[in-house]
Amino acid sequence: NGAMKVAQRLENYASSLAITGLGANTSSTFSRYKVCDRWGVDAEGTTSGRYTLSQDSSAPSGFANSLKFACTTADTSIGSGELLVLHQILEGQDVQHFAKGTSSAKEYAVSFYVKGNASATYVVELFDADNSRHVCKTFSVTTDWTRVEMIFPADTTGAFNDDNGESLRLQIFLHAGSNYTSGTLPSTWASKTNANRAVGGDSFFDSTSRTFFITGVQIEVGSQVSDFQHEPFLTTIEKCQRYYTRLTTYNTYAFIGVGYIHSSTGGTVMFRLPTRMRTEPDFGYAGSWRLVGPNADDLTSINAVYSNRLSPTLEAVDSSGHGESNGNAMMIGGSNDADAYIEFTAEL
């Protein structure tokens, strides 16, 4: 989703989302990922800074979307432990071609397009989560769309795990306190030192007019940056649905699943998800739902029971009693609620 085309969560938020405080708490993938799929925001510390995050139509030639940060409350008194980071996390099995930790280790070519309301400097970090190693570079933002091109060195120390867990993070530091800026920026791979991670970067919260736009993000093997690899929307959204899938009613009485009544207070629905998820997903839902058989009742809650990463089973519970006979077929859908949704998340 380097071109910021997919934003499944915005089906519930319109086009933008106001963030309270610094932003997402890193303890929850439900709160870390907000707008464009696969792009998370992590924060630490406490600040009076506020911002909105949105999928924006401003973009360089050849692109239609960008991810936009817009500061709404400035904070020029930066606490030592404050941090605001935009990131994407990659699975170990998807980065084996960098041959990290071997004598044949390859370089990393990173590129993206950025712009802002004024000139600023921020920091890109590649972070090896398997071996707690990192390398960083600064980049400049102007009021025009510009392409940033960076070549990061190879690392012959510490191989990426070959699994579906977190291995490589591409991180952009937009705001950081002295705990992250008081050292020396590591231009070659080194053991992670927090004081070195965001040295030389400006603060996104330095002005209420501050903006930051980004799109066309790409990471490649080797010492040469190539043109952004555009792909069909269907390809992009299927990749994103490995980590997050949202089932939405879209209108007030749309139905999204079929199952059967198994007791006087509930029924079961099986869903076939669009693609195999990274791992057994977490489950959430919002809005009003109902199960429908010969008699219709609104649900009071929905519980999830998972059989595997592709076909989760939902227990639809109506604690007041639905009046249906056991074994009857049922459907589950929105109860006069166009904003109702069910979501499955297997984010890193």
Secondary structure as the mmCIF struct_conf table of DSSP 4:
data_model
#
loop_
_struct_conf.conf_type_id
_struct_conf.id
_struct_conf.beg_label_comp_id
_struct_conf.beg_label_asym_id
_struct_conf.beg_label_seq_id
_struct_conf.end_label_comp_id
_struct_conf.end_label_asym_id
_struct_conf.end_label_seq_id
TURN_TY1_P TURN_TY1_P1 GLY A 2 ALA A 3
HELX_RH_3T_P HELX_RH_3T_P1 GLN A 8 GLU A 11
TURN_TY1_P TURN_TY1_P2 ASN A 12 SER A 15
STRN STRN1 SER A 16 ILE A 19
HELX_LH_PP_P HELX_LH_PP_P1 THR A 20 THR A 20
TURN_TY1_P TURN_TY1_P3 GLY A 21 LEU A 22
STRN STRN2 ASN A 25 ASN A 25
TURN_TY1_P TURN_TY1_P4 THR A 26 SER A 27
HELX_RH_AL_P HELX_RH_AL_P1 THR A 29 ARG A 32
STRN STRN3 TYR A 33 TYR A 33
BEND BEND1 VAL A 35 CYS A 36
TURN_TY1_P TURN_TY1_P5 ASP A 37 ARG A 38
STRN STRN4 GLY A 40 GLU A 44
BEND BEND2 GLY A 45 GLY A 45
BEND BEND3 SER A 48 SER A 48
STRN STRN5 ARG A 50 ASP A 56
BEND BEND4 SER A 57 SER A 57
TURN_TY1_P TURN_TY1_P6 SER A 61 GLY A 62
STRN STRN6 SER A 66 THR A 73
BEND BEND5 SER A 77 SER A 77
TURN_TY1_P TURN_TY1_P7 SER A 80 GLY A 81
STRN STRN7 LEU A 83 GLU A 91
HELX_RH_3T_P HELX_RH_3T_P2 GLY A 92 ASP A 94
BEND BEND6 VAL A 95 VAL A 95
HELX_RH_3T_P HELX_RH_3T_P3 GLN A 96 PHE A 98
TURN_TY1_P TURN_TY1_P8 LYS A 100 GLY A 101
BEND BEND7 THR A 102 THR A 102
TURN_TY1_P TURN_TY1_P9 SER A 103 SER A 104
STRN STRN8 TYR A 108 GLY A 116
BEND BEND8 ASN A 117 ALA A 118
STRN STRN9 ALA A 120 ASP A 128
TURN_TY1_P TURN_TY1_P10 ALA A 129 SER A 132
STRN STRN10 ARG A 133 VAL A 141
BEND BEND9 THR A 143 ASP A 144
STRN STRN11 THR A 146 PHE A 152
HELX_LH_PP_P HELX_LH_PP_P2 PRO A 153 ALA A 154
BEND BEND10 THR A 157 GLY A 158
HELX_LH_PP_P HELX_LH_PP_P3 ALA A 159 ASN A 161
BEND BEND11 ASP A 162 GLY A 165
STRN STRN12 GLU A 166 ALA A 176
TURN_TY1_P TURN_TY1_P11 SER A 178 THR A 181
BEND BEND12 SER A 182 GLY A 183
BEND BEND13 SER A 187 THR A 188
STRN STRN13 ALA A 190 SER A 191
HELX_RH_3T_P HELX_RH_3T_P4 ASN A 194 ASN A 196
TURN_TY1_P TURN_TY1_P12 ARG A 197 GLY A 200
HELX_LH_PP_P HELX_LH_PP_P4 GLY A 201 SER A 203
HELX_RH_3T_P HELX_RH_3T_P5 PHE A 204 ASP A 206
TURN_TY1_P TURN_TY1_P13 THR A 208 SER A 209
STRN STRN14 THR A 211 VAL A 221
BEND BEND14 GLY A 222 SER A 223
HELX_RH_AL_P HELX_RH_AL_P2 PHE A 233 GLN A 241
TURN_TY1_P TURN_TY1_P14 ARG A 242 TYR A 243
STRN STRN15 TYR A 244 THR A 248
BEND BEND15 ASN A 251 ASN A 251
TURN_TY1_P TURN_TY1_P15 THR A 252 TYR A 253
STRN STRN16 PHE A 255 SER A 263
TURN_TY1_P TURN_TY1_P16 SER A 264 THR A 265
STRN STRN17 GLY A 266 MET A 270
BEND BEND16 PRO A 274 THR A 275
BEND BEND17 ARG A 278 GLU A 280
HELX_LH_PP_P HELX_LH_PP_P5 PRO A 281 PRO A 281
STRN STRN18 ASP A 282 ALA A 286
BEND BEND18 GLY A 287 GLY A 287
STRN STRN19 TRP A 289 VAL A 292
BEND BEND19 GLY A 293 ASN A 295
STRN STRN20 ALA A 296 ASP A 298
BEND BEND20 THR A 300 THR A 300
STRN STRN21 SER A 301 TYR A 306
BEND BEND21 SER A 307 LEU A 310
STRN STRN22 PRO A 312 VAL A 317
TURN_TY1_P TURN_TY1_P17 SER A 319 SER A 320
HELX_LH_PP_P HELX_LH_PP_P6 GLU A 324 SER A 325
TURN_TY1_P TURN_TY1_P18 ASN A 326 GLY A 327
STRN STRN23 ALA A 329 GLY A 334
BEND BEND22 SER A 335 ASN A 336
TURN_TY1_P TURN_TY1_P19 ALA A 338 ASP A 339
STRN STRN24 TYR A 341 THR A 345
#
